[in-house]
């Protein structure tokens, strides 16, 4: 029988074809694995940054809405705004999805020990009954009076008085939280940066925040406070 006219693959051609198919499969599988690892890396970085983004947005929004108000403490009118290098207190409005809508006294400070601490926000409605305290509501004491009440003794997920008083964890694993205040302090002739802003008759013009977690750094947050009358 004459086989010259018959078509087909030789064994060598079949082996080469299988080798090429195997190489292509290997390249495709390696690409899928690389893509999966890249996606996981992006998700990990996104999770690390999400907390910082939320903290950044909240601070810019609330500090940018600071109100120059006073509250009565021990029979005297006290300026609500006060700031130190690692904690700050100011008055700003909050929407109803956080608690009762209205003007709140907000205090932000580091709590805990070690290199990884927690940034906790305490809020209380600017209302005489809430400021006086009672029940689960801790009485308000101005920060510049070095209040004896340790807010850190309260849990960080407290929400009471129908939302008028509460505490919330703003950011965890904080390795650096530094505040500075720019403005014309009492007794100064020119505006300048200060590490603290206590017992002042006016608000600062700018607040600078340096914020880092144990896994991620963040650009300085500089917020301009509203112009004062």
C-alpha positions as MATLAB code, in Angstrom:
seq = 'XXXXXXXXXXXXXXXXXXXXXXXXXXXXXXXXXXXXXXXXXXXXXXXXXXXXXXXXXXXXXXXXXXXXXXXXXXXXXXXXXXXXXXXXXXXXXXXXXXXXXXXXXXXXXXXXXXXXXXXXXXXXXXXXXXXXXXXXXXXXXXXXXXXXXXXXXXXXXXXXXXXXXXXXXXXXXXXXXXXXXXXXXXXXXXXXXXXXXXXXXXXXXXXXXXXXXXXXXXXXXXXXXXXXX';
ca = [
       0.000    0.000    0.000;
       1.270    3.442   -0.904;
       1.336    5.707    2.221;
       2.940    8.716    0.579;
      -0.416   10.434    0.035;
      -1.625    9.901    3.623;
      -1.504   12.957    6.004;
      -0.885   12.891    9.773;
       1.431   13.860   12.629;
       4.660   12.198   13.411;
       5.564   11.373   16.998;
       8.100   14.196   17.099;
       5.520   16.733   15.910;
       3.048   15.505   18.537;
       5.641   15.832   21.313;
       6.513   19.362   20.180;
       2.828   20.352   20.073;
       2.244   19.012   23.587;
       5.309   20.877   24.836;
       4.063   24.141   23.334;
       0.595   23.642   24.845;
       2.170   22.906   28.229;
       4.330   26.037   28.017;
       1.319   28.193   27.107;
      -0.689   26.719   30.007;
       2.175   27.384   32.387;
       2.428   31.002   31.256;
      -1.328   31.493   31.613;
      -1.364   29.925   35.081;
       1.608   32.027   36.186;
      -0.143   35.164   34.898;
      -3.304   34.311   36.814;
      -1.306   33.720   40.010;
       0.566   37.002   39.558;
      -2.693   38.831   38.936;
      -4.250   37.259   42.028;
      -1.299   38.248   44.190;
      -1.365   41.787   42.796;
      -5.082   42.057   43.556;
      -4.523   40.803   47.113;
      -1.733   43.357   47.559;
      -3.993   46.156   46.311;
      -6.757   45.064   48.704;
      -4.310   44.958   51.621;
      -3.016   48.458   50.916;
      -6.593   49.672   50.431;
      -7.606   48.310   53.823;
      -4.631   50.008   55.449;
      -5.491   53.326   53.843;
      -9.248   53.193   54.367;
      -9.013   53.999   58.083;
      -6.654   56.902   57.424;
      -8.916   58.218   54.669;
     -11.935   58.122   56.962;
     -10.037   59.883   59.749;
      -8.711   62.466   57.276;
     -12.172   63.196   55.900;
     -13.786   63.445   59.318;
     -11.132   65.796   60.701;
     -11.173   68.063   57.668;
     -14.951   68.251   57.710;
     -15.536   68.813   61.434;
     -12.540   71.058   62.098;
     -13.487   73.085   59.045;
     -16.862   73.686   60.696;
     -15.490   74.715   64.100;
     -17.730   77.153   65.958;
     -16.297   79.822   68.321;
     -18.633   79.046   71.213;
     -18.439   79.059   74.997;
     -19.952   76.779   77.623;
     -20.626   77.296   81.318;
     -18.343   75.411   83.693;
     -18.288   75.976   87.438;
     -20.351   79.124   87.000;
     -18.005   80.655   84.444;
     -18.112   80.964   80.666;
     -15.279   78.946   79.115;
     -14.027   78.886   75.524;
     -14.694   75.404   74.212;
     -11.686   75.163   71.894;
      -8.493   73.811   73.469;
      -5.572   71.903   72.039;
      -2.416   70.109   73.109;
       0.123   68.097   71.164;
      -1.829   64.818   71.359;
      -5.417   65.840   72.030;
      -7.856   68.489   70.909;
     -11.338   69.679   71.831;
     -13.604   71.810   69.647;
     -17.254   72.518   68.892;
     -18.774   71.547   65.550;
     -22.137   70.400   64.181;
     -22.864   66.721   63.588;
     -25.568   65.232   61.435;
     -28.366   63.024   62.733;
     -26.836   59.796   61.390;
     -24.191   60.060   64.137;
     -26.544   61.012   66.978;
     -28.913   63.853   67.611;
     -28.308   66.550   65.024;
     -26.880   69.716   66.536;
     -23.758   71.368   67.879;
     -21.388   69.057   69.758;
     -18.289   69.356   71.884;
     -15.826   66.925   70.317;
     -12.698   65.640   71.979;
     -10.097   63.621   70.106;
      -7.208   61.996   71.930;
      -4.852   59.037   71.961;
      -5.662   56.283   74.413;
      -3.760   53.187   75.418;
      -0.085   52.444   75.898;
       2.784   51.272   73.731;
       3.636   52.094   70.127;
       0.189   51.176   68.762;
      -2.477   53.269   70.458;
      -6.066   54.114   69.651;
      -7.474   57.430   68.468;
     -10.848   57.882   70.193;
     -13.470   60.549   69.625;
     -15.783   61.587   72.455;
     -18.850   63.621   71.562;
     -21.403   65.391   73.768;
     -24.275   67.560   72.684;
     -23.733   71.200   73.620;
     -26.709   71.289   75.985;
     -26.768   72.166   79.725;
     -28.242   68.820   80.796;
     -25.655   66.844   78.841;
     -22.766   69.027   80.042;
     -23.832   68.528   83.660;
     -23.806   64.766   83.191;
     -25.781   62.092   84.947;
     -26.342   58.398   84.417;
     -23.872   57.148   81.809;
     -23.072   60.693   80.703;
     -19.782   61.952   82.167;
     -19.899   65.638   83.209;
     -17.978   67.933   80.905;
     -14.780   69.516   82.163;
     -12.791   71.863   79.902;
      -9.668   70.255   78.569;
      -7.547   73.218   79.577;
      -8.544   72.547   83.196;
      -6.856   69.118   82.987;
     -10.090   67.349   83.803;
      -9.838   64.709   86.494;
     -12.400   62.450   84.825;
     -10.555   59.801   82.844;
     -12.524   59.310   79.644;
     -10.258   56.388   78.824;
     -12.040   54.445   81.566;
     -15.131   54.413   79.334;
     -15.465   51.937   76.507;
     -14.783   53.218   73.003;
     -18.170   52.192   71.564;
     -20.418   54.057   73.998;
     -23.654   55.601   72.711;
     -26.147   56.866   75.269;
     -28.615   59.664   76.090;
     -30.412   58.983   72.809;
     -27.207   59.688   70.911;
     -26.376   62.945   72.707;
     -23.268   61.429   74.326;
     -20.952   58.799   72.952;
     -17.486   57.575   72.135;
     -16.185   56.000   68.953;
     -12.908   54.513   67.784;
     -11.707   56.751   64.950;
      -8.460   54.937   64.143;
      -6.543   52.034   65.667;
      -2.846   51.103   65.710;
      -1.786   54.751   65.738;
       1.965   55.208   66.076;
       2.015   59.002   65.655;
      -0.535   61.708   66.333;
       0.836   65.230   66.605;
      -1.101   68.489   66.630;
       0.066   72.060   66.095;
      -1.848   75.341   65.999;
      -1.164   78.446   63.960;
      -2.577   81.788   64.930;
      -2.186   84.915   67.006;
      -1.943   83.704   70.595;
      -2.630   86.038   73.486;
       0.449   88.158   74.134;
       2.017   87.534   70.719;
       2.533   90.257   68.130;
       2.589   87.962   65.086;
       0.818   84.685   64.233;
       2.994   81.604   64.677;
       2.857   77.838   65.166;
       2.281   76.565   68.714;
       2.366   73.084   70.227;
      -0.647   73.864   72.400;
      -3.564   76.265   72.381;
      -4.914   76.550   75.915;
      -6.877   79.282   77.698;
      -6.842   81.527   74.629;
      -9.423   84.210   73.894;
      -9.521   83.378   70.176;
      -9.318   80.337   67.971;
      -6.248   79.507   65.866;
      -6.321   80.035   62.131;
      -4.907   76.626   61.210;
      -4.649   73.194   62.786;
      -1.963   70.799   61.540;
      -2.256   67.071   62.173;
       0.484   64.508   61.641;
      -1.004   61.040   61.644;
       0.586   57.624   61.128;
      -0.351   54.047   61.888;
       2.026   51.172   62.531;
       1.666   50.162   58.860;
       1.060   53.392   56.959;
       2.059   57.056   56.976;
      -0.130   59.902   55.761;
       0.549   63.439   54.479;
       0.095   66.252   56.974;
      -3.499   67.377   57.384;
      -3.768   71.150   57.543;
      -7.249   72.539   58.187;
      -8.193   76.204   58.054;
     -10.725   77.119   60.733;
     -13.607   79.417   59.766;
     -13.026   83.137   60.025;
     -14.057   84.513   63.393;
     -16.292   87.549   63.809;
];
